[in-house]
């Protein structure tokens, strides 16, 4: 976010030449921030990074299996990991 604002301010002040590369950098930085940090579930049922962090902080993880990740809530009385 900070790098996006710095680049934008440098372009706005004409320190950097106005170029498509800077506008693409700002656009994709915002796009990645929004879809990475915005707490939501994707269409396949997997949580975004923001939603996974929210669920972890609230201790509401659910058993979920997707193509790339397996999340299993551990029981407090489970001694297999100790």
Secondary structure, 3 states (H helix, E strand, C coil): CHHHHHHHHHHHCCCCCCCHHHHHHHHHHHHHHHHHHCCCECCCCCECHHHHHHHHHCCCCCCEECCCCEECCCCCCCCCCC
